[in-house]
Amino acid sequence: MKLYILRYLLLFLVLPLALVSCDKDDPEPTKTDLVVAHEWQGERVLVNGFDVSDRPEIKDMLLDIKSTRLTLRRDGTYTAVYDQAGTSQTTTGTWEFKENETIIYFDLLGDLQLESLTTTNMDLITTVNRNNTSFDAKVQFVKKD
């Protein structure tokens, strides 16, 4: 009888250890994993903290960010679909991370600083030169549903 009780006691002592050892932590996704996971939708453009996305001069200088859909692929290519003067445009090209994944380089745009990146948001900063004036523009993207 004591052997029977001893077996159950050992089982209850070993079972929690076995359950803990089976718990596997998923590795954190890399920045590449995050940017290629889905399509990105342009949300807004901020200049000095102000949303200037709907201003015509910004749409003329940059593009209509709210109409922009961006797909980055693991092979280093991208597709951007956006409206320009009421007409849908598609642009393809190449991209890559630079400087320890703090910069995204696009062949048509150059370097954009990666300010923040999560599973649902991507914020990029670029310097725009216009009429002998430079200013930083933050371009925000969100996960497209």
C-alpha positions in Angstrom: 0.0 0.0 0.0 2.8 2.4 0.9 4.4 1.8 -2.6 1.1 2.7 -4.2 1.0 6.1 -2.3 4.6 6.7 -3.0 4.0 6.4 -6.8 1.2 9.0 -6.7 3.3 11.3 -4.6 6.2 11.1 -7.0 3.8 11.6 -9.9 2.4 14.8 -8.4 6.0 16.1 -7.7 7.3 15.3 -11.2 4.2 16.5 -13.2 4.6 20.2 -12.5 8.3 20.0 -13.6 7.4 18.3 -16.8 4.7 20.9 -17.6 7.1 23.8 -17.0 9.8 22.2 -19.1 7.4 21.9 -22.1 6.7 25.7 -22.1 8.5 27.1 -25.1 9.0 30.8 -25.6 8.4 32.1 -29.1 11.3 34.2 -30.3 10.6 37.9 -30.8 10.0 38.7 -34.5 12.8 40.5 -36.3 12.2 43.9 -37.9 12.2 42.1 -41.3 9.5 39.8 -40.0 7.4 42.8 -38.9 7.7 44.8 -42.1 6.9 41.9 -44.4 4.1 40.4 -42.3 1.3 42.3 -44.1 0.4 45.2 -46.3 0.8 48.7 -44.8 -1.7 51.6 -45.3 -0.6 55.2 -45.2 -2.1 56.9 -42.2 -0.7 60.5 -42.1 2.2 62.8 -42.5 3.3 64.9 -39.5 5.4 68.1 -39.8 6.4 69.7 -36.5 3.7 67.5 -34.9 0.9 68.7 -37.1 -1.0 66.4 -39.4 -0.6 67.8 -42.9 -1.8 64.8 -44.8 -4.7 66.6 -46.5 -2.9 69.7 -47.5 -2.6 70.0 -51.3 1.0 71.2 -51.3 2.0 68.1 -49.2 0.2 65.8 -51.6 2.0 67.5 -54.5 5.4 67.3 -52.8 5.2 63.8 -51.3 2.1 61.9 -52.3 -1.4 61.2 -51.1 -0.3 59.2 -48.1 -3.8 58.1 -47.1 -4.3 56.4 -50.5 -0.9 54.6 -50.2 -0.7 50.9 -49.7 2.8 49.5 -49.3 3.9 45.8 -49.5 7.4 44.9 -48.5 8.7 41.5 -49.4 11.4 39.4 -47.8 13.3 39.2 -51.2 14.0 43.0 -50.9 11.3 44.1 -53.4 8.3 46.3 -52.7 5.1 47.5 -54.4 3.4 50.8 -53.6 0.0 51.6 -54.8 -1.2 55.2 -54.4 -3.4 57.9 -56.0 -1.8 60.8 -57.8 -4.0 63.5 -59.3 -7.0 61.2 -59.0 -5.3 58.3 -60.8 -4.2 55.1 -59.2 -0.4 54.5 -59.7 1.7 51.5 -59.0 5.4 51.6 -58.3 7.8 48.7 -57.7 11.3 48.7 -56.6 13.8 47.4 -54.0 14.3 48.1 -50.3 16.8 47.1 -47.6 17.6 47.8 -44.0 20.7 49.8 -43.3 22.7 50.9 -40.2 21.6 48.1 -37.8 18.0 48.1 -39.1 17.4 51.8 -38.1 17.2 53.0 -41.7 15.1 51.6 -44.5 16.5 52.4 -47.9 14.1 52.6 -50.9 15.6 52.8 -54.4 13.3 55.6 -55.4 13.2 57.5 -52.1 16.6 57.0 -50.5 17.1 56.6 -46.7 14.2 56.9 -44.3 14.8 56.6 -40.6 12.7 53.9 -38.9 11.5 55.7 -35.8 9.2 53.0 -34.5 7.9 49.6 -35.7 5.4 47.3 -34.1 3.0 44.6 -35.4 0.5 47.3 -36.3 2.4 50.6 -36.8 5.4 51.8 -38.7 6.7 55.4 -38.5 9.4 56.7 -40.9 11.1 60.0 -40.8 12.6 61.8 -43.8 14.0 65.2 -44.5 12.3 67.1 -47.3 14.0 70.1 -49.0 11.6 72.6 -50.7 12.4 76.2 -51.7 15.7 76.3 -49.8 13.9 75.1 -46.7 14.4 71.7 -45.0 12.0 70.1 -42.6 11.5 66.6 -41.1 8.4 64.8 -42.1 7.1 61.7 -40.2 5.2 59.3 -42.4 3.0 56.9 -40.4 1.7 53.6 -41.7 -0.7 51.2 -40.1 -1.4 47.5 -40.6 -3.9 47.2 -43.5 -6.9 45.1 -42.5 
